[in-house]
């Protein structure tokens, strides 16, 4: 069970402190968190709660490559993942531009965008 990770979205209405306590009590070793659910407690407080529960953050999900201001948002998501000790950041690249059916082109744009973020990720 220590290798199991519980994804926060599975029980999105379960308050974080209770979810962490429940996972720890069940012998689960890690949690996958969502940026949108970090809420007013913020990244540093969430990281402390996870550590105090004896758990690891296995992933952080959040950040869209298609939203306005996406580049700065993804940079903040990288910083959040680093602060939480998450070894993986899950990005949601979004859909195709209106009227487009060019899936290969969309994948190339996502790859280019991620490539532009690599220096920041390595520094984090």
C-alpha positions as CSV (number, residue, x, y, z in Angstrom):
1,X,0.0,0.0,0.0
2,X,2.9,2.4,0.5
3,X,3.5,2.4,-3.3
4,X,-0.2,3.4,-3.9
5,X,-1.0,7.0,-4.7
6,X,-4.4,8.5,-4.1
7,X,-5.5,11.2,-6.6
8,X,-7.2,14.1,-4.9
9,X,-9.7,14.5,-7.7
10,X,-11.0,11.0,-6.8
11,X,-12.6,12.6,-3.7
12,X,-12.7,16.3,-4.6
13,X,-15.1,17.2,-1.8
14,X,-13.0,15.6,0.9
15,X,-11.1,18.4,2.8
16,X,-7.4,18.1,2.3
17,X,-6.4,17.6,5.9
18,X,-9.0,14.8,6.3
19,X,-8.0,13.2,3.0
20,X,-4.3,13.1,4.0
21,X,-5.2,11.6,7.4
22,X,-7.4,9.0,5.7
23,X,-4.6,8.1,3.3
24,X,-2.1,7.8,6.1
25,X,-4.4,5.7,8.2
26,X,-5.0,3.4,5.2
27,X,-1.3,2.9,4.7
28,X,-1.3,4.8,1.4
29,X,2.1,6.3,0.7
30,X,1.4,9.2,-1.6
31,X,-1.1,11.6,-3.0
32,X,-1.6,13.2,-6.4
33,X,-2.7,16.8,-5.9
34,X,-4.5,19.3,-8.1
35,X,-3.4,23.0,-8.2
36,X,-7.0,24.2,-8.3
37,X,-7.6,22.5,-5.0
38,X,-4.5,23.9,-3.2
39,X,-6.9,26.7,-2.3
40,X,-6.3,29.5,0.2
41,X,-3.8,27.4,2.2
42,X,-1.3,27.7,-0.7
43,X,1.6,25.5,-1.7
44,X,3.9,25.8,1.3
45,X,1.2,25.0,3.8
46,X,-0.1,22.1,1.7
47,X,3.5,20.7,1.5
48,X,3.8,20.9,5.3
49,X,0.4,19.1,5.7
50,X,1.5,16.3,3.4
51,X,4.9,15.9,5.1
52,X,3.2,16.0,8.6
53,X,0.9,13.2,7.4
54,X,4.0,11.1,6.4
55,X,3.0,11.1,2.7
56,X,4.7,12.0,-0.5
57,X,3.3,14.1,-3.3
58,X,3.5,11.8,-6.4
59,X,2.2,14.3,-8.9
60,X,0.7,17.8,-9.3
61,X,-2.0,18.2,-12.0
62,X,-2.9,21.6,-13.3
63,X,-1.9,24.1,-15.9
64,X,-3.3,24.5,-19.4
65,X,-1.3,25.3,-22.4
66,X,-4.3,26.8,-24.2
67,X,-5.4,29.4,-21.6
68,X,-4.5,33.1,-21.8
69,X,-1.2,33.7,-19.9
70,X,-0.4,30.0,-20.1
71,X,3.4,30.4,-20.1
72,X,3.5,32.2,-16.8
73,X,0.9,29.8,-15.3
74,X,2.9,26.8,-16.3
75,X,6.0,28.3,-14.8
76,X,4.1,28.8,-11.6
77,X,2.9,25.2,-11.8
78,X,6.5,24.0,-12.1
79,X,7.4,26.1,-9.1
80,X,4.5,24.6,-7.1
81,X,5.5,21.1,-8.1
82,X,9.0,21.7,-7.0
83,X,7.8,23.2,-3.7
84,X,5.6,20.2,-3.1
85,X,8.4,17.7,-4.0
86,X,6.2,16.3,-6.8
87,X,8.4,14.4,-9.3
88,X,5.7,14.8,-12.0
89,X,3.6,17.8,-13.3
90,X,0.6,16.8,-15.3
91,X,-0.3,19.4,-18.0
92,X,-3.6,19.6,-19.8
93,X,-2.7,20.8,-23.3
94,X,-6.2,21.7,-24.4
95,X,-8.0,20.9,-27.7
96,X,-7.5,21.9,-31.3
97,X,-8.0,25.5,-32.4
98,X,-11.5,26.1,-33.7
99,X,-12.1,24.4,-37.1
100,X,-8.7,22.6,-37.1
101,X,-8.3,18.9,-37.5
102,X,-4.5,19.1,-37.4
103,X,-3.7,16.8,-34.5
104,X,0.0,16.4,-35.5
105,X,0.4,20.2,-35.7
106,X,-1.3,20.6,-32.2
107,X,1.1,18.0,-30.8
108,X,4.1,19.8,-32.3
109,X,2.9,23.1,-30.7
110,X,2.6,21.4,-27.3
111,X,6.0,19.9,-27.7
112,X,7.5,23.3,-28.6
113,X,5.8,24.9,-25.7
114,X,7.1,22.3,-23.2
115,X,10.5,22.6,-24.8
116,X,10.4,26.4,-24.1
117,X,9.7,25.5,-20.4
118,X,12.5,23.0,-19.9
119,X,15.1,25.5,-18.7
120,X,12.7,26.7,-15.9
121,X,11.9,23.1,-15.0
122,X,15.5,22.2,-14.7
123,X,16.2,25.2,-12.5
124,X,13.3,24.3,-10.3
